Amino acid sequence: MINRNQFPLIGIGCVALTGKDTFYKLFSSILKDYGISCERVALADNLKSEVDRFCKEKYGISAFTKDPKEKEIIRDCFVSHGKIMRKLSHGKYWTSLVQPIVDNYKNEGKLVICTDIRFAEFECDEINWLKEKNKGIYIHINRFGANGEKFLPINQEEEKNEKILKNKADFTLNWTTSDDQDYLKDTIILQLKDLIFNICPNYQIMN
């Protein structure tokens, strides 16, 4: 059973457009029903902050845009800057920026969920930061379209890391594209019931 005062960091990994933010929203809602307070952190938030001014000046698009088409236009900018900083730091740059935030939330008794574990190339890369440094739990998400086809990596770099990350998963969530939030929530509860039970001691009684 997980100690409520020592929640592990939970990391989510998946290819692009798989629903990591939707997962966080629904998973944290489930845990809230059992008195567990969650906080989201994302490695890409700092990346977006660093390139936001450049993207606005050169492309007229904010790095924090919610528009899927605009996201796709500036995706290469994110990938390039993120990759350069990871190379210079041997995979530590983005995780070092978010670690103090994780520590502060954990000290407040919050369950912290990092929504973008993407890389497993360097010895101290994101998956190692999650599982070794933070003794965390990794959830890998697979999304399928209404036609049953799996969402695939969008580039070679994502494909290479996807092969490693899926084998590092402590839990795997498979879900189908849907606008039905209740269906998606039920999918999470069904497939991750063991994790939820470990986090929420009274889960089975209340459910």
Backbone torsions as a table, in degrees:
resi	resn	phi	psi	omega
1	MET	NA	135.5	-179.6
2	ILE	-75.8	133.2	177.0
3	ASN	-72.5	123.1	-177.4
4	ARG	-60.1	-24.6	180.0
5	ASN	-89.8	-2.7	-178.6
6	GLN	-137.9	54.4	179.2
7	PHE	-60.7	136.5	174.2
8	PRO	-76.4	156.0	172.3
9	LEU	-70.1	133.6	176.4
10	ILE	-106.9	130.6	179.0
11	GLY	-115.6	143.3	179.1
12	ILE	-115.1	133.4	177.5
13	GLY	-132.1	145.0	-179.9
14	CYS	-175.4	167.7	174.3
15	VAL	-76.5	170.2	-178.4
16	ALA	-59.8	146.0	175.2
17	LEU	68.8	23.0	-177.9
18	THR	-90.6	-17.0	174.8
19	GLY	108.0	34.6	-176.6
20	LYS	-65.2	-39.5	179.5
21	ASP	-72.7	-35.1	174.4
22	THR	-62.8	-41.9	178.0
23	PHE	-60.2	-47.1	-179.4
24	TYR	-58.8	-45.9	-178.9
25	LYS	-57.8	-46.1	-176.5
26	LEU	-76.3	-41.3	-178.6
27	PHE	-65.5	-43.1	178.9
28	SER	-66.3	-31.7	176.8
29	SER	-66.4	-40.3	177.7
30	ILE	-61.6	-47.2	-177.2
31	LEU	-69.2	-31.4	178.9
32	LYS	-61.1	-33.6	178.3
33	ASP	-62.5	-19.2	-179.8
34	TYR	-111.4	19.3	173.6
35	GLY	81.0	15.6	179.7
36	ILE	-98.9	123.7	179.5
37	SER	-95.3	125.4	-177.6
38	CYS	-110.4	153.9	173.2
39	GLU	-134.2	140.3	179.6
40	ARG	-96.4	136.8	167.1
41	VAL	-129.7	151.4	178.9
42	ALA	-142.8	129.5	179.1
43	LEU	-60.9	-33.0	-177.2
44	ALA	-72.8	-16.0	-180.0
45	ASP	-61.8	-42.8	177.9
46	ASN	-68.9	-36.1	177.2
47	LEU	-60.9	-46.5	179.7
48	LYS	-61.3	-39.7	179.1
49	SER	-62.2	-38.3	-177.0
50	GLU	-72.6	-28.9	-177.5
51	VAL	-105.8	-0.5	-174.0
52	ASP	-59.9	-49.2	-178.3
53	ARG	-61.1	-43.1	179.6
54	PHE	-61.6	-45.3	-179.2
55	CYS	-63.3	-39.1	179.4
56	LYS	-66.4	-43.8	-176.8
57	GLU	-70.5	-41.4	-173.3
58	LYS	-90.4	-33.1	-173.9
59	TYR	-118.0	-11.1	-177.1
60	GLY	69.7	25.1	-178.5
61	ILE	-129.9	131.5	175.6
62	SER	-74.2	141.6	176.7
63	ALA	-63.7	-17.7	-178.5
64	PHE	-99.8	15.9	179.6
65	THR	-58.6	146.5	176.7
66	LYS	-100.3	-5.9	-177.7
67	ASP	-74.5	118.8	-178.1
68	PRO	-56.1	-38.4	-179.4
69	LYS	-67.8	-41.2	177.6
70	GLU	-67.4	-38.4	176.9
71	LYS	-57.6	-42.9	-178.2
72	GLU	-65.9	-37.0	-179.1
73	ILE	-62.2	-42.8	-174.9
74	ILE	-99.1	6.2	-178.2
75	ARG	-56.4	-41.5	-177.7
76	ASP	-62.3	-31.2	177.6
77	CYS	-65.3	-44.4	177.6
78	PHE	-60.2	-49.4	-176.0
79	VAL	-59.5	-45.2	-176.8
80	SER	-65.5	-49.4	-179.0
81	HIS	-65.1	-42.8	179.2
82	GLY	-60.5	-42.4	-177.9
83	LYS	-67.0	-42.4	179.9
84	ILE	-61.1	-47.0	-178.1
85	MET	-67.9	-33.0	176.4
86	ARG	-68.5	-38.8	178.4
87	LYS	-65.1	-45.0	-178.8
88	LEU	-63.0	-29.5	-175.9
89	SER	-107.7	5.5	-176.3
90	HIS	56.7	40.0	174.4
91	GLY	90.8	0.9	-171.3
92	LYS	-98.6	-14.5	-168.9
93	TYR	-59.3	-56.1	-174.2
94	TRP	-70.2	-36.1	179.1
95	THR	-70.0	-33.0	179.4
96	SER	-67.3	-29.9	179.0
97	LEU	-72.3	-34.2	-174.9
98	VAL	-91.8	-16.0	-176.6
99	GLN	-57.7	-45.0	179.2
100	PRO	-60.7	-34.2	178.5
101	ILE	-67.3	-43.3	177.2
102	VAL	-59.4	-47.3	-178.1
103	ASP	-60.9	-42.2	-179.5
104	ASN	-63.5	-45.5	179.4
105	TYR	-62.9	-42.5	-179.1
106	LYS	-65.2	-37.3	177.6
107	ASN	-65.3	-23.8	176.8
108	GLU	-86.3	2.5	179.4
109	GLY	81.8	18.1	-179.6
110	LYS	-89.5	151.3	170.6
111	LEU	-91.4	120.0	-173.7
112	VAL	-100.4	133.4	179.8
113	ILE	-122.5	118.8	175.9
114	CYS	-93.3	119.4	-168.4
115	THR	-90.1	4.6	-177.3
116	ASP	-146.6	69.1	170.4
117	ILE	-85.7	109.2	-170.4
118	ARG	-121.1	-22.5	-168.8
119	PHE	-122.8	145.6	-180.0
120	ALA	-145.5	49.5	-176.2
121	GLU	-102.8	-44.2	-179.0
122	PHE	-93.6	162.8	-179.0
123	GLU	-60.1	-35.2	-179.1
124	CYS	-111.2	35.5	-177.4
125	ASP	-75.5	-174.4	-168.8
126	GLU	-59.6	-42.9	-178.9
127	ILE	-67.7	-35.1	177.3
128	ASN	-72.0	-38.1	175.2
129	TRP	-58.5	-43.1	-179.9
130	LEU	-66.7	-52.7	-169.3
131	LYS	-86.7	-32.0	-177.9
132	GLU	-93.3	-56.8	-177.3
133	LYS	-67.8	-41.3	-175.4
134	ASN	-104.6	1.7	-179.5
135	LYS	50.4	43.0	-172.7
136	GLY	-89.1	179.6	-179.5
137	ILE	-115.8	131.4	-177.1
138	TYR	-109.2	125.7	177.7
139	ILE	-111.2	123.4	178.3
140	HIS	-104.0	130.9	-175.8
141	ILE	-110.2	133.7	172.0
142	ASN	-117.3	130.2	179.0
143	ARG	-112.6	138.2	179.4
144	PHE	-121.0	141.8	177.4
145	GLY	-76.4	173.4	180.0
146	ALA	-61.3	-23.2	179.1
147	ASN	-88.0	2.6	178.0
148	GLY	88.9	-2.1	-179.2
149	GLU	-81.6	134.5	-179.1
150	LYS	-76.0	140.4	174.0
151	PHE	-69.4	126.4	-173.3
152	LEU	-104.6	162.2	176.5
153	PRO	-55.9	146.7	-175.7
154	ILE	-93.5	-9.8	177.1
155	ASN	-154.3	172.9	-175.7
156	GLN	-65.0	-37.5	-179.5
157	GLU	-63.7	-43.4	179.0
158	GLU	-65.9	-38.7	179.4
159	GLU	-63.3	-43.0	-179.8
160	LYS	-62.4	-45.1	-179.3
161	ASN	-72.5	-34.0	179.7
162	GLU	-57.9	-40.1	-179.1
163	LYS	-61.8	-35.5	180.0
164	ILE	-80.6	-46.0	-174.2
165	LEU	-61.0	-42.6	-176.5
166	LYS	-62.4	-26.6	178.6
167	ASN	-82.9	-9.2	178.8
168	LYS	-96.2	-1.1	-172.3
169	ALA	-68.8	135.5	169.2
170	ASP	-84.6	-31.0	177.2
171	PHE	-141.8	147.0	176.9
172	THR	-124.2	133.4	176.7
173	LEU	-114.5	125.0	174.9
174	ASN	-113.5	121.1	177.4
175	TRP	-138.8	161.2	-176.4
176	THR	-106.2	142.9	178.0
177	THR	-52.7	127.7	-178.6
178	SER	-161.1	148.3	173.1
179	ASP	-93.6	-2.0	-178.4
180	ASP	-84.7	98.6	-177.0
181	GLN	-63.1	-33.7	178.5
182	ASP	-66.0	-39.5	177.8
183	TYR	-63.3	-45.1	-179.2
184	LEU	-65.1	-38.5	179.1
185	LYS	-65.5	-42.2	177.9
186	ASP	-64.0	-35.0	177.9
187	THR	-62.8	-43.1	178.0
188	ILE	-63.2	-47.4	-178.8
189	ILE	-60.2	-41.7	-178.7
190	LEU	-67.4	-47.0	-172.8
191	GLN	-83.4	-23.9	-178.1
192	LEU	-115.6	26.9	-176.4
193	LYS	-61.2	-34.5	179.9
194	ASP	-66.9	-40.6	177.4
195	LEU	-66.9	-43.8	179.8
196	ILE	-61.9	-41.4	179.6
197	PHE	-63.5	-39.3	179.5
198	ASN	-67.5	-33.1	179.0
199	ILE	-78.6	-38.2	-175.2
200	CYS	-113.5	97.4	-176.7
201	PRO	-55.6	-29.2	-177.2
202	ASN	-99.3	17.6	-174.5
203	TYR	-58.4	-53.0	-175.0
204	GLN	-66.4	-34.4	-179.7
205	ILE	-66.8	-44.3	-177.2
206	MET	-77.6	-21.6	-176.6
207	ASN	-90.9	NA	NA
